[in-house]
Amino acid sequence: MMKWFAHRGASDRFPENTLEAIEAAIPYVDGIEFDVHFSRDGVGVIIHDETVNRTTDGMGRVVDLTLAELKRLNAGARFKGNGGPIQTTIPTLDEVLTLLAPTKLLLNIELKTDTIRYPGIEAYTLERCRAHGIANDRLILSSFNHYSVATVRELDPTIETAILYPYPLYHPEQQAILLGAKAIHPDYRRVTKEDVMLAHQAGIEVRVYTPKTADDVRRMIEIGIDAVIVNDPQAFQKSLSIP
């Protein structure tokens, strides 16, 4: 049966990558996808972009701001859905892990190292997950930077990894095998039925991000996708009559 992941939490209903968005998604999904960067003082923080400009009332690169400076920003200031802006903060990785540890959900943690490499973020993320008692079989670490995927594999080969890619990739299942990854995470517009077939033949799961409509999700189901990573799983499930 196809699995459901909330993309940056229930990010159509609450500001993306906030505790509110993540908590709202918990009853409706098999897993939560979220993004981790380093602050200036080396704390893992959950935000998508390399800068705070798009999602907060601040300006600047995440890596140039301390945790205290990041915490002073309103991560809901620019939210346009569900009644408009709200007051909330950029959560730390520890805060998100504290929220999700008691659940049975899968954690798809995207390492945002494709623009800024953040040396050591792979080991840091694994260490914090262990500190919160999150079992390895609940973890999926993914990245558009496939060097990070390889690094996680070197640190702990029991952790599931996945390669992200936004454009057609020649035989992505072969790239996954090369890196020891157990899944590929393509843009839903770039995946074909043949991609899925070849991946499954190689024992590789296929999870797509981010179908926009119910028809998009139906097409993913038809071609045999293992999971969808969507902004509003509750709304999709309702429109598709999925209990």
Biotite code that builds the C-alpha atoms (Angstrom):
import biotite.structure as struc

atoms = struc.array([
    struc.Atom([0.000, 0.000, 0.000], chain_id="A", res_id=1, res_name="MET", atom_name="CA", element="C"),
    struc.Atom([1.291, 3.447, -0.887], chain_id="A", res_id=2, res_name="MET", atom_name="CA", element="C"),
    struc.Atom([2.595, 5.475, 2.050], chain_id="A", res_id=3, res_name="LYS", atom_name="CA", element="C"),
    struc.Atom([1.951, 9.129, 2.808], chain_id="A", res_id=4, res_name="TRP", atom_name="CA", element="C"),
    struc.Atom([4.576, 11.615, 3.963], chain_id="A", res_id=5, res_name="PHE", atom_name="CA", element="C"),
    struc.Atom([3.869, 15.201, 4.985], chain_id="A", res_id=6, res_name="ALA", atom_name="CA", element="C"),
    struc.Atom([6.140, 17.599, 3.105], chain_id="A", res_id=7, res_name="HIS", atom_name="CA", element="C"),
    struc.Atom([7.640, 19.981, 5.686], chain_id="A", res_id=8, res_name="ARG", atom_name="CA", element="C"),
    struc.Atom([4.685, 18.947, 7.829], chain_id="A", res_id=9, res_name="GLY", atom_name="CA", element="C"),
    struc.Atom([1.136, 19.896, 6.822], chain_id="A", res_id=10, res_name="ALA", atom_name="CA", element="C"),
    struc.Atom([2.639, 22.860, 5.008], chain_id="A", res_id=11, res_name="SER", atom_name="CA", element="C"),
    struc.Atom([-0.533, 23.980, 3.233], chain_id="A", res_id=12, res_name="ASP", atom_name="CA", element="C"),
    struc.Atom([-2.282, 24.323, 6.591], chain_id="A", res_id=13, res_name="ARG", atom_name="CA", element="C"),
    struc.Atom([0.490, 25.742, 8.773], chain_id="A", res_id=14, res_name="PHE", atom_name="CA", element="C"),
    struc.Atom([3.834, 27.443, 8.123], chain_id="A", res_id=15, res_name="PRO", atom_name="CA", element="C"),
    struc.Atom([6.231, 24.906, 6.642], chain_id="A", res_id=16, res_name="GLU", atom_name="CA", element="C"),
    struc.Atom([8.785, 23.128, 8.826], chain_id="A", res_id=17, res_name="ASN", atom_name="CA", element="C"),
    struc.Atom([7.252, 24.438, 12.054], chain_id="A", res_id=18, res_name="THR", atom_name="CA", element="C"),
    struc.Atom([6.155, 22.410, 15.055], chain_id="A", res_id=19, res_name="LEU", atom_name="CA", element="C"),
    struc.Atom([2.558, 23.385, 14.262], chain_id="A", res_id=20, res_name="GLU", atom_name="CA", element="C"),
    struc.Atom([2.785, 21.985, 10.718], chain_id="A", res_id=21, res_name="ALA", atom_name="CA", element="C"),
    struc.Atom([4.475, 18.789, 11.852], chain_id="A", res_id=22, res_name="ILE", atom_name="CA", element="C"),
    struc.Atom([2.065, 18.162, 14.724], chain_id="A", res_id=23, res_name="GLU", atom_name="CA", element="C"),
    struc.Atom([-0.975, 18.775, 12.488], chain_id="A", res_id=24, res_name="ALA", atom_name="CA", element="C"),
    struc.Atom([0.188, 16.101, 10.032], chain_id="A", res_id=25, res_name="ALA", atom_name="CA", element="C"),
    struc.Atom([0.812, 13.323, 12.563], chain_id="A", res_id=26, res_name="ILE", atom_name="CA", element="C"),
    struc.Atom([-2.658, 11.682, 12.470], chain_id="A", res_id=27, res_name="PRO", atom_name="CA", element="C"),
    struc.Atom([-2.745, 11.451, 8.669], chain_id="A", res_id=28, res_name="TYR", atom_name="CA", element="C"),
    struc.Atom([0.634, 10.132, 7.572], chain_id="A", res_id=29, res_name="VAL", atom_name="CA", element="C"),
    struc.Atom([3.127, 7.306, 7.704], chain_id="A", res_id=30, res_name="ASP", atom_name="CA", element="C"),
    struc.Atom([6.021, 9.743, 7.865], chain_id="A", res_id=31, res_name="GLY", atom_name="CA", element="C"),
    struc.Atom([7.124, 13.367, 8.108], chain_id="A", res_id=32, res_name="ILE", atom_name="CA", element="C"),
    struc.Atom([9.633, 15.023, 5.772], chain_id="A", res_id=33, res_name="GLU", atom_name="CA", element="C"),
    struc.Atom([11.609, 18.020, 7.049], chain_id="A", res_id=34, res_name="PHE", atom_name="CA", element="C"),
    struc.Atom([14.843, 19.880, 6.310], chain_id="A", res_id=35, res_name="ASP", atom_name="CA", element="C"),
    struc.Atom([17.876, 20.519, 8.489], chain_id="A", res_id=36, res_name="VAL", atom_name="CA", element="C"),
    struc.Atom([20.536, 23.261, 8.306], chain_id="A", res_id=37, res_name="HIS", atom_name="CA", element="C"),
    struc.Atom([23.206, 24.421, 10.758], chain_id="A", res_id=38, res_name="PHE", atom_name="CA", element="C"),
    struc.Atom([22.965, 27.752, 12.547], chain_id="A", res_id=39, res_name="SER", atom_name="CA", element="C"),
    struc.Atom([26.094, 29.886, 12.923], chain_id="A", res_id=40, res_name="ARG", atom_name="CA", element="C"),
    struc.Atom([26.760, 28.235, 16.303], chain_id="A", res_id=41, res_name="ASP", atom_name="CA", element="C"),
    struc.Atom([26.356, 24.715, 14.949], chain_id="A", res_id=42, res_name="GLY", atom_name="CA", element="C"),
    struc.Atom([22.813, 23.872, 16.040], chain_id="A", res_id=43, res_name="VAL", atom_name="CA", element="C"),
    struc.Atom([20.567, 21.870, 13.725], chain_id="A", res_id=44, res_name="GLY", atom_name="CA", element="C"),
    struc.Atom([17.554, 23.981, 12.735], chain_id="A", res_id=45, res_name="VAL", atom_name="CA", element="C"),
    struc.Atom([14.527, 23.060, 10.666], chain_id="A", res_id=46, res_name="ILE", atom_name="CA", element="C"),
    struc.Atom([14.017, 25.373, 7.711], chain_id="A", res_id=47, res_name="ILE", atom_name="CA", element="C"),
    struc.Atom([14.000, 24.739, 3.971], chain_id="A", res_id=48, res_name="HIS", atom_name="CA", element="C"),
    struc.Atom([15.908, 27.608, 2.386], chain_id="A", res_id=49, res_name="ASP", atom_name="CA", element="C"),
    struc.Atom([19.512, 28.648, 2.897], chain_id="A", res_id=50, res_name="GLU", atom_name="CA", element="C"),
    struc.Atom([18.148, 32.062, 3.889], chain_id="A", res_id=51, res_name="THR", atom_name="CA", element="C"),
    struc.Atom([15.358, 33.125, 6.232], chain_id="A", res_id=52, res_name="VAL", atom_name="CA", element="C"),
    struc.Atom([14.041, 35.672, 3.708], chain_id="A", res_id=53, res_name="ASN", atom_name="CA", element="C"),
    struc.Atom([11.110, 33.747, 2.211], chain_id="A", res_id=54, res_name="ARG", atom_name="CA", element="C"),
    struc.Atom([9.531, 32.225, 5.308], chain_id="A", res_id=55, res_name="THR", atom_name="CA", element="C"),
    struc.Atom([10.281, 34.622, 8.181], chain_id="A", res_id=56, res_name="THR", atom_name="CA", element="C"),
    struc.Atom([10.265, 38.325, 8.993], chain_id="A", res_id=57, res_name="ASP", atom_name="CA", element="C"),
    struc.Atom([14.060, 38.369, 8.908], chain_id="A", res_id=58, res_name="GLY", atom_name="CA", element="C"),
    struc.Atom([16.822, 38.525, 6.339], chain_id="A", res_id=59, res_name="MET", atom_name="CA", element="C"),
    struc.Atom([20.095, 36.678, 5.910], chain_id="A", res_id=60, res_name="GLY", atom_name="CA", element="C"),
    struc.Atom([21.607, 33.236, 5.603], chain_id="A", res_id=61, res_name="ARG", atom_name="CA", element="C"),
    struc.Atom([20.770, 30.626, 8.217], chain_id="A", res_id=62, res_name="VAL", atom_name="CA", element="C"),
    struc.Atom([24.447, 29.767, 8.574], chain_id="A", res_id=63, res_name="VAL", atom_name="CA", element="C"),
    struc.Atom([25.271, 33.395, 9.432], chain_id="A", res_id=64, res_name="ASP", atom_name="CA", element="C"),
    struc.Atom([22.732, 33.632, 12.271], chain_id="A", res_id=65, res_name="LEU", atom_name="CA", element="C"),
    struc.Atom([23.042, 32.183, 15.766], chain_id="A", res_id=66, res_name="THR", atom_name="CA", element="C"),
    struc.Atom([20.284, 30.054, 17.236], chain_id="A", res_id=67, res_name="LEU", atom_name="CA", element="C"),
    struc.Atom([19.273, 32.959, 19.481], chain_id="A", res_id=68, res_name="ALA", atom_name="CA", element="C"),
    struc.Atom([18.994, 35.237, 16.443], chain_id="A", res_id=69, res_name="GLU", atom_name="CA", element="C"),
    struc.Atom([17.007, 32.659, 14.504], chain_id="A", res_id=70, res_name="LEU", atom_name="CA", element="C"),
    struc.Atom([14.647, 32.125, 17.444], chain_id="A", res_id=71, res_name="LYS", atom_name="CA", element="C"),
    struc.Atom([13.788, 35.817, 17.501], chain_id="A", res_id=72, res_name="ARG", atom_name="CA", element="C"),
    struc.Atom([12.333, 35.559, 13.991], chain_id="A", res_id=73, res_name="LEU", atom_name="CA", element="C"),
    struc.Atom([8.693, 34.766, 13.244], chain_id="A", res_id=74, res_name="ASN", atom_name="CA", element="C"),
    struc.Atom([8.628, 31.651, 11.067], chain_id="A", res_id=75, res_name="ALA", atom_name="CA", element="C"),
    struc.Atom([4.947, 32.221, 10.332], chain_id="A", res_id=76, res_name="GLY", atom_name="CA", element="C"),
    struc.Atom([5.190, 35.856, 9.282], chain_id="A", res_id=77, res_name="ALA", atom_name="CA", element="C"),
    struc.Atom([4.843, 35.206, 5.551], chain_id="A", res_id=78, res_name="ARG", atom_name="CA", element="C"),
    struc.Atom([2.388, 32.285, 5.691], chain_id="A", res_id=79, res_name="PHE", atom_name="CA", element="C"),
    struc.Atom([-0.567, 32.863, 3.371], chain_id="A", res_id=80, res_name="LYS", atom_name="CA", element="C"),
    struc.Atom([-2.752, 29.816, 4.067], chain_id="A", res_id=81, res_name="GLY", atom_name="CA", element="C"),
    struc.Atom([-5.154, 28.781, 6.828], chain_id="A", res_id=82, res_name="ASN", atom_name="CA", element="C"),
    struc.Atom([-6.040, 32.311, 7.966], chain_id="A", res_id=83, res_name="GLY", atom_name="CA", element="C"),
    struc.Atom([-2.732, 33.960, 7.176], chain_id="A", res_id=84, res_name="GLY", atom_name="CA", element="C"),
    struc.Atom([0.384, 34.733, 9.228], chain_id="A", res_id=85, res_name="PRO", atom_name="CA", element="C"),
    struc.Atom([0.812, 33.287, 12.712], chain_id="A", res_id=86, res_name="ILE", atom_name="CA", element="C"),
    struc.Atom([3.449, 33.752, 15.398], chain_id="A", res_id=87, res_name="GLN", atom_name="CA", element="C"),
    struc.Atom([5.811, 30.806, 15.635], chain_id="A", res_id=88, res_name="THR", atom_name="CA", element="C"),
    struc.Atom([9.525, 30.066, 15.657], chain_id="A", res_id=89, res_name="THR", atom_name="CA", element="C"),
    struc.Atom([12.052, 28.134, 13.600], chain_id="A", res_id=90, res_name="ILE", atom_name="CA", element="C"),
    struc.Atom([12.327, 24.830, 15.468], chain_id="A", res_id=91, res_name="PRO", atom_name="CA", element="C"),
    struc.Atom([15.552, 23.056, 16.280], chain_id="A", res_id=92, res_name="THR", atom_name="CA", element="C"),
    struc.Atom([16.173, 19.490, 15.224], chain_id="A", res_id=93, res_name="LEU", atom_name="CA", element="C"),
    struc.Atom([15.948, 18.526, 18.898], chain_id="A", res_id=94, res_name="ASP", atom_name="CA", element="C"),
    struc.Atom([12.512, 20.127, 19.234], chain_id="A", res_id=95, res_name="GLU", atom_name="CA", element="C"),
    struc.Atom([11.194, 18.225, 16.221], chain_id="A", res_id=96, res_name="VAL", atom_name="CA", element="C"),
    struc.Atom([12.698, 14.956, 17.431], chain_id="A", res_id=97, res_name="LEU", atom_name="CA", element="C"),
    struc.Atom([11.128, 15.489, 20.856], chain_id="A", res_id=98, res_name="THR", atom_name="CA", element="C"),
    struc.Atom([7.736, 15.872, 19.170], chain_id="A", res_id=99, res_name="LEU", atom_name="CA", element="C"),
    struc.Atom([8.108, 12.860, 16.878], chain_id="A", res_id=100, res_name="LEU", atom_name="CA", element="C"),
    struc.Atom([9.981, 10.404, 19.098], chain_id="A", res_id=101, res_name="ALA", atom_name="CA", element="C"),
    struc.Atom([6.822, 9.131, 20.905], chain_id="A", res_id=102, res_name="PRO", atom_name="CA", element="C"),
    struc.Atom([5.054, 8.445, 17.589], chain_id="A", res_id=103, res_name="THR", atom_name="CA", element="C"),
    struc.Atom([5.538, 5.485, 15.261], chain_id="A", res_id=104, res_name="LYS", atom_name="CA", element="C"),
    struc.Atom([6.089, 7.677, 12.224], chain_id="A", res_id=105, res_name="LEU", atom_name="CA", element="C"),
    struc.Atom([8.971, 7.476, 9.792], chain_id="A", res_id=106, res_name="LEU", atom_name="CA", element="C"),
    struc.Atom([11.271, 10.499, 9.778], chain_id="A", res_id=107, res_name="LEU", atom_name="CA", element="C"),
    struc.Atom([12.485, 11.576, 6.361], chain_id="A", res_id=108, res_name="ASN", atom_name="CA", element="C"),
    struc.Atom([15.207, 14.066, 7.231], chain_id="A", res_id=109, res_name="ILE", atom_name="CA", element="C"),
    struc.Atom([16.525, 16.020, 4.273], chain_id="A", res_id=110, res_name="GLU", atom_name="CA", element="C"),
    struc.Atom([20.116, 17.163, 4.719], chain_id="A", res_id=111, res_name="LEU", atom_name="CA", element="C"),
    struc.Atom([20.241, 20.587, 3.039], chain_id="A", res_id=112, res_name="LYS", atom_name="CA", element="C"),
    struc.Atom([23.843, 20.331, 1.933], chain_id="A", res_id=113, res_name="THR", atom_name="CA", element="C"),
    struc.Atom([23.371, 20.910, -1.789], chain_id="A", res_id=114, res_name="ASP", atom_name="CA", element="C"),
    struc.Atom([24.308, 24.624, -1.586], chain_id="A", res_id=115, res_name="THR", atom_name="CA", element="C"),
    struc.Atom([26.215, 24.887, 1.718], chain_id="A", res_id=116, res_name="ILE", atom_name="CA", element="C"),
    struc.Atom([28.039, 21.705, 2.679], chain_id="A", res_id=117, res_name="ARG", atom_name="CA", element="C"),
    struc.Atom([27.681, 22.069, 6.483], chain_id="A", res_id=118, res_name="TYR", atom_name="CA", element="C"),
    struc.Atom([30.621, 19.803, 7.441], chain_id="A", res_id=119, res_name="PRO", atom_name="CA", element="C"),
    struc.Atom([29.591, 17.295, 10.093], chain_id="A", res_id=120, res_name="GLY", atom_name="CA", element="C"),
    struc.Atom([25.839, 17.711, 9.728], chain_id="A", res_id=121, res_name="ILE", atom_name="CA", element="C"),
    struc.Atom([25.365, 14.060, 8.813], chain_id="A", res_id=122, res_name="GLU", atom_name="CA", element="C"),
    struc.Atom([27.039, 12.798, 12.010], chain_id="A", res_id=123, res_name="ALA", atom_name="CA", element="C"),
    struc.Atom([25.275, 15.486, 14.069], chain_id="A", res_id=124, res_name="TYR", atom_name="CA", element="C"),
    struc.Atom([21.857, 14.446, 12.754], chain_id="A", res_id=125, res_name="THR", atom_name="CA", element="C"),
    struc.Atom([22.455, 10.769, 13.467], chain_id="A", res_id=126, res_name="LEU", atom_name="CA", element="C"),
    struc.Atom([23.750, 11.548, 16.953], chain_id="A", res_id=127, res_name="GLU", atom_name="CA", element="C"),
    struc.Atom([20.700, 13.655, 17.820], chain_id="A", res_id=128, res_name="ARG", atom_name="CA", element="C"),
    struc.Atom([18.348, 10.935, 16.567], chain_id="A", res_id=129, res_name="CYS", atom_name="CA", element="C"),
    struc.Atom([20.127, 8.396, 18.769], chain_id="A", res_id=130, res_name="ARG", atom_name="CA", element="C"),
    struc.Atom([19.959, 10.782, 21.742], chain_id="A", res_id=131, res_name="ALA", atom_name="CA", element="C"),
    struc.Atom([16.176, 10.882, 21.348], chain_id="A", res_id=132, res_name="HIS", atom_name="CA", element="C"),
    struc.Atom([15.940, 7.099, 21.161], chain_id="A", res_id=133, res_name="GLY", atom_name="CA", element="C"),
    struc.Atom([14.665, 7.007, 17.595], chain_id="A", res_id=134, res_name="ILE", atom_name="CA", element="C"),
    struc.Atom([15.231, 3.553, 16.134], chain_id="A", res_id=135, res_name="ALA", atom_name="CA", element="C"),
    struc.Atom([17.235, 3.252, 12.936], chain_id="A", res_id=136, res_name="ASN", atom_name="CA", element="C"),
    struc.Atom([14.311, 1.605, 11.143], chain_id="A", res_id=137, res_name="ASP", atom_name="CA", element="C"),
    struc.Atom([12.306, 4.835, 11.514], chain_id="A", res_id=138, res_name="ARG", atom_name="CA", element="C"),
    struc.Atom([14.942, 6.958, 9.773], chain_id="A", res_id=139, res_name="LEU", atom_name="CA", element="C"),
    struc.Atom([15.337, 7.946, 6.135], chain_id="A", res_id=140, res_name="ILE", atom_name="CA", element="C"),
    struc.Atom([18.082, 10.477, 5.402], chain_id="A", res_id=141, res_name="LEU", atom_name="CA", element="C"),
    struc.Atom([17.880, 12.072, 1.991], chain_id="A", res_id=142, res_name="SER", atom_name="CA", element="C"),
    struc.Atom([19.691, 14.792, 0.093], chain_id="A", res_id=143, res_name="SER", atom_name="CA", element="C"),
    struc.Atom([20.137, 16.395, -3.303], chain_id="A", res_id=144, res_name="PHE", atom_name="CA", element="C"),
    struc.Atom([23.842, 16.294, -2.406], chain_id="A", res_id=145, res_name="ASN", atom_name="CA", element="C"),
    struc.Atom([24.683, 12.662, -3.007], chain_id="A", res_id=146, res_name="HIS", atom_name="CA", element="C"),
    struc.Atom([27.990, 13.074, -1.179], chain_id="A", res_id=147, res_name="TYR", atom_name="CA", element="C"),
    struc.Atom([25.896, 13.486, 1.976], chain_id="A", res_id=148, res_name="SER", atom_name="CA", element="C"),
    struc.Atom([24.048, 10.278, 1.147], chain_id="A", res_id=149, res_name="VAL", atom_name="CA", element="C"),
    struc.Atom([27.398, 8.502, 0.825], chain_id="A", res_id=150, res_name="ALA", atom_name="CA", element="C"),
    struc.Atom([28.601, 10.023, 4.108], chain_id="A", res_id=151, res_name="THR", atom_name="CA", element="C"),
    struc.Atom([25.571, 8.715, 6.009], chain_id="A", res_id=152, res_name="VAL", atom_name="CA", element="C"),
    struc.Atom([26.180, 5.276, 4.528], chain_id="A", res_id=153, res_name="ARG", atom_name="CA", element="C"),
    struc.Atom([29.803, 5.400, 5.736], chain_id="A", res_id=154, res_name="GLU", atom_name="CA", element="C"),
    struc.Atom([28.763, 6.520, 9.226], chain_id="A", res_id=155, res_name="LEU", atom_name="CA", element="C"),
    struc.Atom([26.057, 3.898, 9.688], chain_id="A", res_id=156, res_name="ASP", atom_name="CA", element="C"),
    struc.Atom([25.168, 1.497, 6.858], chain_id="A", res_id=157, res_name="PRO", atom_name="CA", element="C"),
    struc.Atom([22.023, 0.395, 8.732], chain_id="A", res_id=158, res_name="THR", atom_name="CA", element="C"),
    struc.Atom([20.383, 3.814, 8.178], chain_id="A", res_id=159, res_name="ILE", atom_name="CA", element="C"),
    struc.Atom([18.173, 4.020, 5.116], chain_id="A", res_id=160, res_name="GLU", atom_name="CA", element="C"),
    struc.Atom([19.233, 6.710, 2.664], chain_id="A", res_id=161, res_name="THR", atom_name="CA", element="C"),
    struc.Atom([17.565, 8.146, -0.408], chain_id="A", res_id=162, res_name="ALA", atom_name="CA", element="C"),
    struc.Atom([18.798, 10.223, -3.315], chain_id="A", res_id=163, res_name="ILE", atom_name="CA", element="C"),
    struc.Atom([16.789, 13.300, -4.239], chain_id="A", res_id=164, res_name="LEU", atom_name="CA", element="C"),
    struc.Atom([16.812, 14.657, -7.773], chain_id="A", res_id=165, res_name="TYR", atom_name="CA", element="C"),
    struc.Atom([14.761, 17.358, -9.543], chain_id="A", res_id=166, res_name="PRO", atom_name="CA", element="C"),
    struc.Atom([15.380, 16.447, -13.190], chain_id="A", res_id=167, res_name="TYR", atom_name="CA", element="C"),
    struc.Atom([15.451, 13.193, -15.155], chain_id="A", res_id=168, res_name="PRO", atom_name="CA", element="C"),
    struc.Atom([18.387, 11.088, -13.982], chain_id="A", res_id=169, res_name="LEU", atom_name="CA", element="C"),
    struc.Atom([19.829, 8.344, -16.167], chain_id="A", res_id=170, res_name="TYR", atom_name="CA", element="C"),
    struc.Atom([19.079, 5.039, -14.445], chain_id="A", res_id=171, res_name="HIS", atom_name="CA", element="C"),
    struc.Atom([18.515, 6.474, -10.969], chain_id="A", res_id=172, res_name="PRO", atom_name="CA", element="C"),
    struc.Atom([18.295, 2.969, -9.539], chain_id="A", res_id=173, res_name="GLU", atom_name="CA", element="C"),
    struc.Atom([21.932, 2.420, -10.550], chain_id="A", res_id=174, res_name="GLN", atom_name="CA", element="C"),
    struc.Atom([22.974, 5.614, -8.794], chain_id="A", res_id=175, res_name="GLN", atom_name="CA", element="C"),
    struc.Atom([21.118, 4.427, -5.685], chain_id="A", res_id=176, res_name="ALA", atom_name="CA", element="C"),
    struc.Atom([22.874, 1.051, -5.813], chain_id="A", res_id=177, res_name="ILE", atom_name="CA", element="C"),
    struc.Atom([26.263, 2.775, -6.224], chain_id="A", res_id=178, res_name="LEU", atom_name="CA", element="C"),
    struc.Atom([25.622, 4.802, -3.065], chain_id="A", res_id=179, res_name="LEU", atom_name="CA", element="C"),
    struc.Atom([24.007, 2.007, -1.084], chain_id="A", res_id=180, res_name="GLY", atom_name="CA", element="C"),
    struc.Atom([20.742, 3.982, -0.990], chain_id="A", res_id=181, res_name="ALA", atom_name="CA", element="C"),
    struc.Atom([17.484, 2.100, -0.552], chain_id="A", res_id=182, res_name="LYS", atom_name="CA", element="C"),
    struc.Atom([15.241, 4.667, -2.224], chain_id="A", res_id=183, res_name="ALA", atom_name="CA", element="C"),
    struc.Atom([15.017, 7.330, -4.885], chain_id="A", res_id=184, res_name="ILE", atom_name="CA", element="C"),
    struc.Atom([13.037, 10.541, -4.288], chain_id="A", res_id=185, res_name="HIS", atom_name="CA", element="C"),
    struc.Atom([12.351, 12.237, -7.640], chain_id="A", res_id=186, res_name="PRO", atom_name="CA", element="C"),
    struc.Atom([10.175, 15.209, -8.481], chain_id="A", res_id=187, res_name="ASP", atom_name="CA", element="C"),
    struc.Atom([6.816, 13.605, -9.320], chain_id="A", res_id=188, res_name="TYR", atom_name="CA", element="C"),
    struc.Atom([6.932, 15.187, -12.793], chain_id="A", res_id=189, res_name="ARG", atom_name="CA", element="C"),
    struc.Atom([10.202, 13.429, -13.641], chain_id="A", res_id=190, res_name="ARG", atom_name="CA", element="C"),
    struc.Atom([9.378, 9.812, -12.796], chain_id="A", res_id=191, res_name="VAL", atom_name="CA", element="C"),
    struc.Atom([8.203, 7.230, -15.311], chain_id="A", res_id=192, res_name="THR", atom_name="CA", element="C"),
    struc.Atom([6.622, 3.817, -15.024], chain_id="A", res_id=193, res_name="LYS", atom_name="CA", element="C"),
    struc.Atom([9.880, 2.343, -16.334], chain_id="A", res_id=194, res_name="GLU", atom_name="CA", element="C"),
    struc.Atom([11.843, 4.145, -13.590], chain_id="A", res_id=195, res_name="ASP", atom_name="CA", element="C"),
    struc.Atom([9.581, 2.555, -11.000], chain_id="A", res_id=196, res_name="VAL", atom_name="CA", element="C"),
    struc.Atom([9.822, -0.888, -12.567], chain_id="A", res_id=197, res_name="MET", atom_name="CA", element="C"),
    struc.Atom([13.630, -0.809, -12.751], chain_id="A", res_id=198, res_name="LEU", atom_name="CA", element="C"),
    struc.Atom([13.897, 0.513, -9.207], chain_id="A", res_id=199, res_name="ALA", atom_name="CA", element="C"),
    struc.Atom([11.655, -2.209, -7.823], chain_id="A", res_id=200, res_name="HIS", atom_name="CA", element="C"),
    struc.Atom([13.589, -4.876, -9.718], chain_id="A", res_id=201, res_name="GLN", atom_name="CA", element="C"),
    struc.Atom([16.704, -3.570, -7.935], chain_id="A", res_id=202, res_name="ALA", atom_name="CA", element="C"),
    struc.Atom([14.974, -3.538, -4.526], chain_id="A", res_id=203, res_name="GLY", atom_name="CA", element="C"),
    struc.Atom([14.812, 0.272, -4.492], chain_id="A", res_id=204, res_name="ILE", atom_name="CA", element="C"),
    struc.Atom([11.731, 2.136, -3.252], chain_id="A", res_id=205, res_name="GLU", atom_name="CA", element="C"),
    struc.Atom([10.370, 5.170, -5.098], chain_id="A", res_id=206, res_name="VAL", atom_name="CA", element="C"),
    struc.Atom([8.923, 8.097, -3.153], chain_id="A", res_id=207, res_name="ARG", atom_name="CA", element="C"),
    struc.Atom([7.975, 11.218, -5.090], chain_id="A", res_id=208, res_name="VAL", atom_name="CA", element="C"),
    struc.Atom([7.726, 14.846, -4.019], chain_id="A", res_id=209, res_name="TYR", atom_name="CA", element="C"),
    struc.Atom([5.296, 16.911, -4.310], chain_id="A", res_id=210, res_name="THR", atom_name="CA", element="C"),
    struc.Atom([2.201, 15.966, -6.341], chain_id="A", res_id=211, res_name="PRO", atom_name="CA", element="C"),
    struc.Atom([-0.045, 19.015, -6.598], chain_id="A", res_id=212, res_name="LYS", atom_name="CA", element="C"),
    struc.Atom([-3.476, 17.546, -7.387], chain_id="A", res_id=213, res_name="THR", atom_name="CA", element="C"),
    struc.Atom([-5.512, 14.424, -6.675], chain_id="A", res_id=214, res_name="ALA", atom_name="CA", element="C"),
    struc.Atom([-5.040, 13.428, -10.326], chain_id="A", res_id=215, res_name="ASP", atom_name="CA", element="C"),
    struc.Atom([-1.272, 13.659, -9.839], chain_id="A", res_id=216, res_name="ASP", atom_name="CA", element="C"),
    struc.Atom([-1.533, 11.296, -6.879], chain_id="A", res_id=217, res_name="VAL", atom_name="CA", element="C"),
    struc.Atom([-3.751, 8.909, -8.849], chain_id="A", res_id=218, res_name="ARG", atom_name="CA", element="C"),
    struc.Atom([-1.135, 8.748, -11.590], chain_id="A", res_id=219, res_name="ARG", atom_name="CA", element="C"),
    struc.Atom([1.535, 7.978, -9.003], chain_id="A", res_id=220, res_name="MET", atom_name="CA", element="C"),
    struc.Atom([-0.592, 5.142, -7.650], chain_id="A", res_id=221, res_name="ILE", atom_name="CA", element="C"),
    struc.Atom([-1.108, 3.801, -11.188], chain_id="A", res_id=222, res_name="GLU", atom_name="CA", element="C"),
    struc.Atom([2.624, 3.611, -11.920], chain_id="A", res_id=223, res_name="ILE", atom_name="CA", element="C"),
    struc.Atom([3.360, 1.872, -8.625], chain_id="A", res_id=224, res_name="GLY", atom_name="CA", element="C"),
    struc.Atom([4.949, 4.594, -6.514], chain_id="A", res_id=225, res_name="ILE", atom_name="CA", element="C"),
    struc.Atom([5.759, 3.480, -2.951], chain_id="A", res_id=226, res_name="ASP", atom_name="CA", element="C"),
    struc.Atom([5.051, 6.836, -1.281], chain_id="A", res_id=227, res_name="ALA", atom_name="CA", element="C"),
    struc.Atom([4.042, 10.408, -1.984], chain_id="A", res_id=228, res_name="VAL", atom_name="CA", element="C"),
    struc.Atom([5.442, 13.403, -0.105], chain_id="A", res_id=229, res_name="ILE", atom_name="CA", element="C"),
    struc.Atom([2.691, 16.037, -0.142], chain_id="A", res_id=230, res_name="VAL", atom_name="CA", element="C"),
    struc.Atom([1.838, 19.389, 1.424], chain_id="A", res_id=231, res_name="ASN", atom_name="CA", element="C"),
    struc.Atom([-1.654, 18.443, 2.622], chain_id="A", res_id=232, res_name="ASP", atom_name="CA", element="C"),
    struc.Atom([-2.086, 14.692, 3.065], chain_id="A", res_id=233, res_name="PRO", atom_name="CA", element="C"),
    struc.Atom([-5.400, 15.094, 4.856], chain_id="A", res_id=234, res_name="GLN", atom_name="CA", element="C"),
    struc.Atom([-6.972, 16.944, 1.921], chain_id="A", res_id=235, res_name="ALA", atom_name="CA", element="C"),
    struc.Atom([-5.610, 14.481, -0.652], chain_id="A", res_id=236, res_name="PHE", atom_name="CA", element="C"),
    struc.Atom([-6.865, 11.488, 1.294], chain_id="A", res_id=237, res_name="GLN", atom_name="CA", element="C"),
    struc.Atom([-10.301, 13.073, 1.597], chain_id="A", res_id=238, res_name="LYS", atom_name="CA", element="C"),
    struc.Atom([-10.485, 13.868, -2.110], chain_id="A", res_id=239, res_name="SER", atom_name="CA", element="C"),
    struc.Atom([-9.381, 10.332, -3.001], chain_id="A", res_id=240, res_name="LEU", atom_name="CA", element="C"),
    struc.Atom([-11.777, 8.767, -0.447], chain_id="A", res_id=241, res_name="SER", atom_name="CA", element="C"),
    struc.Atom([-8.903, 7.146, 1.432], chain_id="A", res_id=242, res_name="ILE", atom_name="CA", element="C"),
    struc.Atom([-9.821, 6.462, 5.094], chain_id="A", res_id=243, res_name="PRO", atom_name="CA", element="C"),
])
